[in-house]
Amino acid sequence: MAGPQQDFPDDWHQPLRHVRADQLSEETGQTSGMTRREAVSAQTVGAQRLWMGQTHVAPHTGSGDHHHGDSETAIHVLRGHPVFVFAEHGEEVRLQTGPGDYVFVPPYTPHREENPHAEEAVVVIARSSQEAIVVNLPSLLPEPDRGDD
């Protein structure tokens, strides 16, 4: 995959970029229990406002809790039936998904992906940032305020 190119005649004549499936890179932010593969980013094609890639979650596995900073994240389920878990009003909420479904993750929203099934889950991810912001967390819920002891 060729790196970003800077010598274009003008903003209207930049070439399209092709990233083949076998060129996706695992050299991106990772979370335990899943593998992220970067396709479209500043590093791979010179994107300025977008990051896109895939996430793979093995059968009977779940990811660690995490969020993606100030990036909005859109998810499209390609294969499997991943479960997306987040907290609402102090309780875990589980979104059951299947191929063709979409999920939107707002900025800073703690979540995790689980795959309780025997088939690998594969999703396509698009983010509103050209970098894969990943902030791994100890929990979906904030730590309780312990006050000043």
FIKOLZA-1660 file (N, C-alpha, C; in steps of 0.1 Angstrom, whole numbers, plus 5000, padded with zeros to 4 digits):
% residues 149
   i   px   py   pz ch aa at
   1 5009 4988 5000  A  M  N
   1 5000 5000 5000  A  M CA
   1 5009 5012 5000  A  M  C
   2 5007 5021 4991  A  A  N
   2 5015 5033 4990  A  A CA
   2 5011 5043 5001  A  A  C
   3 5020 5050 5006  A  G  N
   3 5017 5060 5016  A  G CA
   3 5010 5072 5010  A  G  C
   4 5006 5082 5019  A  P  N
   4 5000 5094 5014  A  P CA
   4 5009 5101 5004  A  P  C
   5 5002 5107 4994  A  Q  N
   5 5010 5114 4983  A  Q CA
   5 5006 5129 4985  A  Q  C
   6 5016 5138 4983  A  Q  N
   6 5014 5152 4985  A  Q CA
   6 5015 5161 4973  A  Q  C
   7 5019 5155 4961  A  D  N
   7 5022 5164 4950  A  D CA
   7 5010 5163 4939  A  D  C
   8 4998 5167 4943  A  F  N
   8 4986 5168 4935  A  F CA
   8 4986 5181 4927  A  F  C
   9 4981 5181 4915  A  P  N
   9 4980 5193 4907  A  P CA
   9 4970 5203 4914  A  P  C
  10 4959 5199 4920  A  D  N
  10 4950 5207 4927  A  D CA
  10 4941 5198 4936  A  D  C
  11 4933 5204 4944  A  D  N
  11 4924 5197 4953  A  D CA
  11 4913 5188 4946  A  D  C
  12 4911 5191 4933  A  W  N
  12 4900 5184 4926  A  W CA
  12 4905 5172 4919  A  W  C
  13 4918 5170 4918  A  H  N
  13 4924 5159 4910  A  H CA
  13 4932 5149 4918  A  H  C
  14 4929 5147 4930  A  Q  N
  14 4936 5137 4938  A  Q CA
  14 4931 5123 4934  A  Q  C
  15 4940 5113 4934  A  P  N
  15 4937 5100 4930  A  P CA
  15 4929 5092 4941  A  P  C
  16 4920 5083 4937  A  L  N
  16 4914 5074 4946  A  L CA
  16 4924 5065 4952  A  L  C
  17 4922 5060 4964  A  R  N
  17 4932 5051 4970  A  R CA
  17 4925 5037 4972  A  R  C
  18 4932 5027 4969  A  H  N
  18 4926 5013 4970  A  H CA
  18 4934 5006 4981  A  H  C
  19 4927 5001 4991  A  V  N
  19 4933 4993 5002  A  V CA
  19 4927 4979 5001  A  V  C
  20 4936 4969 4997  A  R  N
  20 4931 4956 4996  A  R CA
  20 4929 4949 5010  A  R  C
  21 4920 4939 5010  A  A  N
  21 4917 4933 5023  A  A CA
  21 4930 4927 5030  A  A  C
  22 4939 4923 5022  A  D  N
  22 4951 4917 5028  A  D CA
  22 4962 4928 5032  A  D  C
  23 4958 4940 5030  A  Q  N
  23 4967 4951 5034  A  Q CA
  23 4963 4958 5047  A  Q  C
  24 4952 4954 5053  A  L  N
  24 4948 4960 5066  A  L CA
  24 4959 4958 5076  A  L  C
  25 4961 4968 5085  A  S  N
  25 4972 4968 5094  A  S CA
  25 4967 4966 5109  A  S  C
  26 4974 4958 5117  A  E  N
  26 4971 4957 5131  A  E CA
  26 4979 4967 5139  A  E  C
  27 4986 4976 5132  A  E  N
  27 4994 4986 5139  A  E CA
  27 4986 4998 5142  A  E  C
  28 4976 4996 5151  A  T  N
  28 4966 5006 5155  A  T CA
  28 4963 5003 5170  A  T  C
  29 4955 5012 5176  A  G  N
  29 4951 5010 5190  A  G CA
  29 4943 4997 5191  A  G  C
  30 4947 4990 5202  A  Q  N
  30 4940 4977 5204  A  Q CA
  30 4934 4976 5218  A  Q  C
  31 4925 4967 5220  A  T  N
  31 4918 4964 5233  A  T CA
  31 4919 4949 5234  A  T  C
  32 4921 4944 5247  A  S  N
  32 4922 4930 5249  A  S CA
  32 4909 4923 5244  A  S  C
  33 4910 4911 5239  A  G  N
  33 4898 4903 5235  A  G CA
  33 4893 4906 5221  A  G  C
  34 4900 4915 5214  A  M  N
  34 4896 4918 5200  A  M CA
  34 4908 4922 5192  A  M  C
  35 4907 4922 5179  A  T  N
  35 4917 4927 5170  A  T CA
  35 4912 4937 5161  A  T  C
  36 4918 4949 5161  A  R  N
  36 4914 4960 5152  A  R CA
  36 4924 4960 5140  A  R  C
  37 4918 4962 5128  A  R  N
  37 4926 4962 5116  A  R CA
  37 4923 4976 5109  A  R  C
  38 4933 4984 5107  A  E  N
  38 4932 4997 5101  A  E CA
  38 4932 4996 5086  A  E  C
  39 4923 5003 5079  A  A  N
  39 4922 5003 5065  A  A CA
  39 4924 5017 5059  A  A  C
  40 4916 5027 5063  A  V  N
  40 4916 5040 5058  A  V CA
  40 4919 5049 5070  A  V  C
  41 4931 5057 5069  A  S  N
  41 4935 5065 5080  A  S CA
  41 4945 5075 5074  A  S  C
  42 4950 5084 5083  A  A  N
  42 4961 5093 5079  A  A CA
  42 4973 5085 5075  A  A  C
  43 4976 5074 5083  A  Q  N
  43 4988 5066 5080  A  Q CA
  43 4987 5058 5067  A  Q  C
  44 4975 5053 5064  A  T  N
  44 4974 5044 5052  A  T CA
  44 4972 5051 5039  A  T  C
  45 4963 5061 5039  A  V  N
  45 4959 5068 5027  A  V CA
  45 4960 5083 5027  A  V  C
  46 4964 5089 5039  A  G  N
  46 4964 5103 5040  A  G CA
  46 4951 5110 5044  A  G  C
  47 4941 5102 5049  A  A  N
  47 4928 5107 5053  A  A CA
  47 4931 5118 5063  A  A  C
  48 4922 5128 5063  A  Q  N
  48 4923 5140 5072  A  Q CA
  48 4913 5140 5083  A  Q  C
  49 4901 5134 5080  A  R  N
  49 4890 5135 5090  A  R CA
  49 4883 5122 5092  A  R  C
  50 4889 5111 5088  A  L  N
  50 4882 5098 5088  A  L CA
  50 4891 5086 5092  A  L  C
  51 4886 5077 5100  A  W  N
  51 4893 5064 5102  A  W CA
  51 4884 5053 5099  A  W  C
  52 4888 5043 5093  A  M  N
  52 4879 5031 5090  A  M CA
  52 4887 5019 5090  A  M  C
  53 4881 5008 5095  A  G  N
  53 4888 4995 5096  A  G CA
  53 4878 4984 5100  A  G  C
  54 4884 4974 5105  A  Q  N
  54 4876 4962 5109  A  Q CA
  54 4880 4958 5124  A  Q  C
  55 4870 4952 5130  A  T  N
  55 4873 4946 5143  A  T CA
  55 4868 4931 5142  A  T  C
  56 4877 4923 5148  A  H  N
  56 4874 4908 5148  A  H CA
  56 4874 4904 5163  A  H  C
  57 4863 4897 5167  A  V  N
  57 4862 4892 5180  A  V CA
  57 4860 4876 5179  A  V  C
  58 4869 4869 5185  A  A  N
  58 4869 4854 5184  A  A CA
  58 4856 4849 5190  A  A  C
  59 4853 4836 5187  A  P  N
  59 4841 4830 5194  A  P CA
  59 4843 4829 5209  A  P  C
  60 4832 4831 5216  A  H  N
  60 4832 4830 5230  A  H CA
  60 4842 4839 5237  A  H  C
  61 4843 4851 5232  A  T  N
  61 4853 4861 5237  A  T CA
  61 4846 4874 5239  A  T  C
  62 4851 4882 5248  A  G  N
  62 4846 4896 5249  A  G CA
  62 4858 4905 5250  A  G  C
  63 4856 4918 5246  A  S  N
  63 4867 4928 5246  A  S CA
  63 4868 4934 5260  A  S  C
  64 4878 4941 5263  A  G  N
  64 4879 4949 5275  A  G CA
  64 4870 4961 5273  A  G  C
  65 4867 4968 5284  A  D  N
  65 4859 4980 5283  A  D CA
  65 4868 4991 5278  A  D  C
  66 4862 5000 5270  A  H  N
  66 4870 5011 5264  A  H CA
  66 4860 5022 5258  A  H  C
  67 4866 5033 5254  A  H  N
  67 4859 5043 5247  A  H CA
  67 4868 5049 5236  A  H  C
  68 4863 5058 5227  A  H  N
  68 4871 5063 5216  A  H CA
  68 4872 5078 5217  A  H  C
  69 4874 5083 5229  A  G  N
  69 4876 5098 5230  A  G CA
  69 4865 5106 5223  A  G  C
  70 4869 5117 5217  A  D  N
  70 4859 5125 5211  A  D CA
  70 4854 5121 5197  A  D  C
  71 4858 5109 5193  A  S  N
  71 4853 5104 5180  A  S CA
  71 4839 5098 5181  A  S  C
  72 4831 5101 5171  A  E  N
  72 4819 5094 5169  A  E CA
  72 4823 5081 5161  A  E  C
  73 4816 5070 5165  A  T  N
  73 4820 5057 5158  A  T CA
  73 4807 5051 5153  A  T  C
  74 4808 5046 5140  A  A  N
  74 4797 5039 5133  A  A CA
  74 4802 5025 5131  A  A  C
  75 4793 5015 5134  A  I  N
  75 4797 5001 5133  A  I CA
  75 4787 4994 5123  A  I  C
  76 4792 4986 5114  A  H  N
  76 4784 4978 5105  A  H CA
  76 4788 4964 5107  A  H  C
  77 4778 4955 5111  A  V  N
  77 4781 4941 5114  A  V CA
  77 4782 4933 5100  A  V  C
  78 4793 4928 5098  A  L  N
  78 4795 4920 5086  A  L CA
  78 4792 4905 5088  A  L  C
  79 4797 4900 5099  A  R  N
  79 4796 4885 5101  A  R CA
  79 4795 4883 5116  A  R  C
  80 4787 4873 5120  A  G  N
  80 4785 4869 5134  A  G CA
  80 4773 4877 5140  A  G  C
  81 4773 4875 5153  A  H  N
  81 4762 4882 5161  A  H CA
  81 4768 4888 5174  A  H  C
  82 4776 4898 5172  A  P  N
  82 4783 4905 5183  A  P CA
  82 4772 4912 5192  A  P  C
  83 4776 4913 5205  A  V  N
  83 4767 4920 5215  A  V CA
  83 4775 4932 5219  A  V  C
  84 4769 4944 5219  A  F  N
  84 4775 4956 5223  A  F CA
  84 4770 4960 5236  A  F  C
  85 4779 4962 5246  A  V  N
  85 4774 4964 5260  A  V CA
  85 4779 4978 5264  A  V  C
  86 4770 4986 5270  A  F  N
  86 4772 4999 5276  A  F CA
  86 4764 5000 5288  A  F  C
  87 4767 5011 5296  A  A  N
  87 4760 5014 5308  A  A CA
  87 4750 5025 5306  A  A  C
  88 4738 5023 5312  A  E  N
  88 4728 5034 5312  A  E CA
  88 4721 5034 5325  A  E  C
  89 4721 5045 5332  A  H  N
  89 4715 5046 5346  A  H CA
  89 4721 5036 5355  A  H  C
  90 4734 5034 5354  A  G  N
  90 4741 5025 5363  A  G CA
  90 4739 5010 5361  A  G  C
  91 4733 5006 5350  A  E  N
  91 4730 4992 5346  A  E CA
  91 4736 4989 5332  A  E  C
  92 4741 4977 5331  A  E  N
  92 4746 4973 5317  A  E CA
  92 4734 4971 5308  A  E  C
  93 4735 4976 5296  A  V  N
  93 4726 4974 5285  A  V CA
  93 4733 4966 5274  A  V  C
  94 4726 4956 5269  A  R  N
  94 4732 4947 5259  A  R CA
  94 4724 4948 5245  A  R  C
  95 4731 4952 5235  A  L  N
  95 4725 4953 5221  A  L CA
  95 4729 4941 5214  A  L  C
  96 4719 4932 5211  A  Q  N
  96 4722 4920 5203  A  Q CA
  96 4721 4924 5188  A  Q  C
  97 4731 4920 5180  A  T  N
  97 4732 4924 5166  A  T CA
  97 4734 4912 5157  A  T  C
  98 4732 4914 5144  A  G  N
  98 4735 4904 5134  A  G CA
  98 4739 4911 5121  A  G  C
  99 4743 4903 5111  A  P  N
  99 4748 4908 5099  A  P CA
  99 4739 4918 5093  A  P  C
 100 4744 4929 5088  A  G  N
 100 4736 4940 5082  A  G CA
 100 4733 4951 5092  A  G  C
 101 4733 4948 5105  A  D  N
 101 4729 4958 5115  A  D CA
 101 4740 4969 5116  A  D  C
 102 4736 4981 5121  A  Y  N
 102 4745 4992 5124  A  Y CA
 102 4743 4996 5139  A  Y  C
 103 4754 5001 5144  A  V  N
 103 4754 5006 5158  A  V CA
 103 4762 5019 5158  A  V  C
 104 4757 5029 5165  A  F  N
 104 4763 5042 5167  A  F CA
 104 4768 5043 5181  A  F  C
 105 4781 5047 5182  A  V  N
 105 4787 5049 5196  A  V CA
 105 4791 5063 5197  A  V  C
 106 4784 5071 5206  A  P  N
 106 4787 5085 5208  A  P CA
 106 4801 5087 5214  A  P  C
 107 4807 5099 5212  A  P  N
 107 4820 5102 5218  A  P CA
 107 4820 5099 5233  A  P  C
 108 4831 5094 5238  A  Y  N
 108 4834 5091 5252  A  Y CA
 108 4825 5081 5259  A  Y  C
 109 4817 5073 5251  A  T  N
 109 4808 5064 5257  A  T CA
 109 4815 5050 5260  A  T  C
 110 4817 5047 5272  A  P  N
 110 4823 5034 5276  A  P CA
 110 4815 5022 5270  A  P  C
 111 4821 5012 5264  A  H  N
 111 4814 5001 5259  A  H CA
 111 4824 4989 5257  A  H  C
 112 4818 4978 5254  A  R  N
 112 4827 4966 5250  A  R CA
 112 4819 4958 5240  A  R  C
 113 4826 4949 5233  A  E  N
 113 4820 4940 5223  A  E CA
 113 4822 4926 5229  A  E  C
 114 4811 4918 5228  A  E  N
 114 4812 4904 5232  A  E CA
 114 4807 4895 5221  A  E  C
 115 4813 4883 5220  A  N  N
 115 4809 4874 5210  A  N CA
 115 4806 4861 5217  A  N  C
 116 4793 4858 5222  A  P  N
 116 4790 4846 5229  A  P CA
 116 4788 4834 5220  A  P  C
 117 4790 4836 5207  A  H  N
 117 4786 4825 5197  A  H CA
 117 4799 4818 5192  A  H  C
 118 4797 4807 5184  A  A  N
 118 4808 4799 5179  A  A CA
 118 4814 4804 5167  A  A  C
 119 4809 4814 5161  A  E  N
 119 4814 4820 5148  A  E CA
 119 4821 4833 5152  A  E  C
 120 4833 4836 5145  A  E  N
 120 4840 4849 5147  A  E CA
 120 4830 4860 5143  A  E  C
 121 4831 4871 5151  A  A  N
 121 4823 4883 5147  A  A CA
 121 4832 4893 5141  A  A  C
 122 4828 4898 5129  A  V  N
 122 4836 4908 5122  A  V CA
 122 4827 4920 5119  A  V  C
 123 4832 4932 5123  A  V  N
 123 4824 4944 5120  A  V CA
 123 4833 4954 5113  A  V  C
 124 4827 4963 5105  A  V  N
 124 4834 4975 5099  A  V CA
 124 4832 4987 5108  A  V  C
 125 4842 4994 5110  A  I  N
 125 4842 5006 5119  A  I CA
 125 4846 5018 5111  A  I  C
 126 4838 5029 5113  A  A  N
 126 4842 5042 5107  A  A CA
 126 4841 5052 5119  A  A  C
 127 4852 5061 5120  A  R  N
 127 4853 5071 5130  A  R CA
 127 4854 5084 5124  A  R  C
 128 4850 5094 5132  A  S  N
 128 4851 5108 5127  A  S CA
 128 4865 5114 5130  A  S  C
 129 4875 5106 5131  A  S  N
 129 4889 5111 5133  A  S CA
 129 4897 5102 5125  A  S  C
 130 4909 5107 5120  A  Q  N
 130 4917 5099 5111  A  Q CA
 130 4926 5090 5120  A  Q  C
 131 4925 5091 5133  A  E  N
 131 4933 5082 5141  A  E CA
 131 4924 5073 5149  A  E  C
 132 4928 5061 5153  A  A  N
 132 4920 5052 5160  A  A CA
 132 4922 5055 5175  A  A  C
 133 4914 5064 5181  A  I  N
 133 4915 5067 5195  A  I CA
 133 4909 5055 5203  A  I  C
 134 4917 5050 5212  A  V  N
 134 4913 5039 5220  A  V CA
 134 4917 5042 5234  A  V  C
 135 4908 5043 5243  A  V  N
 135 4911 5045 5258  A  V CA
 135 4905 5033 5265  A  V  C
 136 4914 5024 5269  A  N  N
 136 4910 5012 5276  A  N CA
 136 4906 5016 5291  A  N  C
 137 4896 5009 5296  A  L  N
 137 4890 5013 5309  A  L CA
 137 4890 5001 5318  A  L  C
 138 4889 5003 5332  A  P  N
 138 4888 4992 5341  A  P CA
 138 4873 4987 5342  A  P  C
 139 4864 4995 5338  A  S  N
 139 4850 4992 5339  A  S CA
 139 4841 5001 5330  A  S  C
 140 4829 4997 5328  A  L  N
 140 4819 5005 5320  A  L CA
 140 4814 5017 5329  A  L  C
 141 4814 5014 5342  A  L  N
 141 4808 5024 5352  A  L CA
 141 4819 5032 5358  A  L  C
 142 4817 5044 5361  A  P  N
 142 4827 5052 5368  A  P CA
 142 4830 5047 5382  A  P  C
 143 4842 5048 5386  A  E  N
 143 4845 5044 5400  A  E CA
 143 4837 5052 5410  A  E  C
 144 4832 5046 5421  A  P  N
 144 4825 5053 5431  A  P CA
 144 4833 5064 5437  A  P  C
 145 4827 5075 5441  A  D  N
 145 4834 5086 5448  A  D CA
 145 4837 5081 5462  A  D  C
 146 4849 5080 5465  A  R  N
 146 4853 5075 5479  A  R CA
 146 4854 5087 5489  A  R  C
 147 4853 5099 5484  A  G  N
 147 4853 5111 5493  A  G CA
 147 4868 5112 5498  A  G  C
 148 4869 5121 5507  A  D  N
 148 4882 5124 5514  A  D CA
 148 4883 5116 5527  A  D  C
 149 4891 5106 5527  A  D  N
 149 4893 5098 5539  A  D CA
 149 4903 5104 5548  A  D  C
% end
